[in-house]
Every structure is written in structure tokens, then in C-alpha cells.
Amino acid sequence: MQLSLPAQEQVQFDFKLQKKTSSRLVDSLREQAEAQSLLLIPRVTQFQHQDTLCPCTAKALISLFRNLLGNLQDWAQYRGCPFMDEAPEPGWALVAPESLPQTVCRNYLDQQQALRQHAEALGVFPRPVRRRSLVEALYDLIAAHLVPGLRLNHQTLDATPPGPTGNDFVRIYFSGEDIRVRNLPHATSHPALGVCPSL
């Protein structure tokens, strides 16, 4: 995946990097020694792939990187869902490589409360420490896989925002061989299921 942007967008992207790295959030993370455990990932709405400019939607990522995905039938259930055509918010995201410990073994609503408490502990509330969208999680997993030795969600599963019914969520993770997804009800809790927040 080559990140090739038009000149004007590149200037804005560079500005966003400077703004992100000098933010109050990053200062707070450094003070609490949490910054070194986070990854700074560039998020784009389009990217260059084999001389073609592609939208960075879940639908396009699934089509282009199907060799990194598990059973394609698992993804087929989302065909027609609006979130398949969403793109990540452009800019830079700080992402935890695994789910936050305080979010595992909790259901969806309890995880939301844990994220709020985490933001308060970092001193960045009301700025949300939020769940990644499905496309952000998928993009991050693909981008990380393309960097030798780097893996995200290798030991824990990430619970992304509501799935097709609105009463469920999509859990996504890297199995060691490929990226896998599955719908789970909001009431689900598991020792490996948590939230990999985006800051």
C-alpha cells in the first residue's frame, strides 16, 4: 500500500502530523509513559495501489487485499451495509496495538464506560478516546501487516462500533494467518475481547 497524495493534501497531512505530535493528548501520554506503547498511523481516504488511485473504504480494502483476509463469506454478510462505503477520517491516529486491559471481559456498554474513564485518566476528557470504526480497524491491520514484524490485534480482539443490526458489534483481529471478523451481540464479554482505541 503506497500512500501517495496530491501536493495540497500532502501539505495538510504534514500539518496534521505536526499538530498531532504537539497536542495536549501526546503530552499527557508522554507524562504517563503510555506514548511508547502506541502506534502513530497515517489514515487516508484514498491511496495509490498498482498505479490506481483507490478509495480507502472497507469494500475496496477487502477487494484489493483479499489474500490477507480469512473466509470471504464472513465479509460477504456486510455487503450493502453503509459502513462498507465509509473511509477513515484523514489524518494521524494514535492506536494501541492490543485491546486496553480495562476493556476486556466487559460487554459493549461497559467498554464505553472504560474508554471514558481512560480519557479522564489521561486528562483529555471530554476529547473521546474512541472505538475504531470497522474500516479504520481493517485499514490499520492491513497497514501494520505490510510492515515487517509489526502486528496489531494479534492477542486480543477489537470490538468495533455497531454491526448490521445496531444491537451487535463486529469483532476484528489478526489470527496469525489472516484478518477475521464476526458479529457478536452487545452483551458479549470475553477475556480476549476488548477495545483497541483510536486517539
C-alpha positions, -999 to 999 in steps of 0.1 A, spaced: 0 0 0 16 32 -11 4 64 5 6 88 -24 -13 121 -20 -18 152 -42 5 180 -32 -21 201 -15 -33 171 6 2 163 15 8 198 29 -24 193 50 -13 158 61 21 171 72 4 199 91 -19 174 108 11 153 119 28 184 135 -5 193 152 -10 157 165 25 153 178 24 186 197 -11 181 211 -20 181 248 -30 144 243 5 134 233 20 154 262 -3 136 286 6 103 271 43 110 275 39 121 311 21 88 319 47 67 299 19 54 277 31 70 244 57 44 237 30 16 236 10 34 209 15 34 172 11 66 151 -8 55 119 -15 77 89 -51 75 79 -61 84 43 -93 85 23 -76 72 -8 -43 55 -17 -22 45 -46 -23 8 -55 -6 -5 -86 -8 28 -103 -45 32 -95 -60 57 -70 -84 37 -48 -109 49 -22 -99 37 13 -133 20 20 -138 -14 36 -152 -26 3 -121 -15 -16 -97 -29 10 -114 -62 10 -113 -64 -28 -76 -54 -30 -62 -73 0 -84 -104 0 -52 -125 5 -49 -111 40 -85 -119 49 -99 -150 63 -131 -166 49 -145 -141 24 -180 -153 33 -175 -137 67 -172 -103 49 -200 -110 24 -226 -106 52 -218 -69 53 -224 -63 16 -249 -34 14 -242 -21 49 -235 17 49 -202 13 68 -187 -7 39 -185 26 19 -171 47 48 -134 58 47 -113 67 77 -111 102 89 -80 116 72 -51 125 95 -30 107 121 -42 83 147 -26 70 178 -36 34 182 -30 8 208 -16 -24 193 -38 -46 215 -71 -40 234 -68 -19 266 -67 -43 296 -95 -23 313 -118 -31 284 -116 -69 282 -141 -92 299 -167 -64 296 -197 -60 274 -201 -33 249 -216 -7 272 -192 -14 300 -163 -9 275 -177 25 266 -175 35 303 -140 21 305 -130 43 275 -145 74 292 -125 66 324 -94 61 303 -98 95 287 -103 111 322 -72 94 335 -52 108 306 -66 142 313 -80 146 278 -117 142 286 -141 153 271 -120 145 240 -130 110 233 -108 80 235 -130 62 210 -135 29 193 -121 25 158 -147 21 131 -146 -12 111 -128 4 82 -102 21 105 -95 -12 122 -93 -31 89 -70 -4 74 -48 -4 105 -45 -42 104 -36 -42 67 -11 -13 71 6 -30 101 8 -63 83 27 -47 55 54 -35 80 78 -64 87 75 -76 123 45 -54 132 12 -69 142 -20 -54 157 -47 -73 175 -26 -104 175 -35 -114 210 -68 -97 216 -100 -90 196 -112 -54 189 -149 -46 193 -158 -20 166 -190 1 165 -224 -14 158 -227 -41 132 -256 -46 107 -284 -48 133 -273 -19 155 -276 -43 185 -244 -60 178 -208 -52 170 -181 -65 147 -151 -80 163 -119 -80 142 -85 -94 148 -54 -108 131 -54 -146 137 -17 -151 129 -26 -160 93 -53 -136 83 -77 -109 94 -110 -123 107 -144 -107 116 -176 -119 133 -208 -103 146 -214 -106 183 -243 -93 205 -236 -62 227 -239 -84 258 -209 -105 249 -178 -104 271 -147 -125 268 -111 -124 282 -97 -116 248 -124 -92 236 -118 -55 243 -112 -22 226 -82 -10 207 -89 27 210 -81 54 185 -68 87 200 
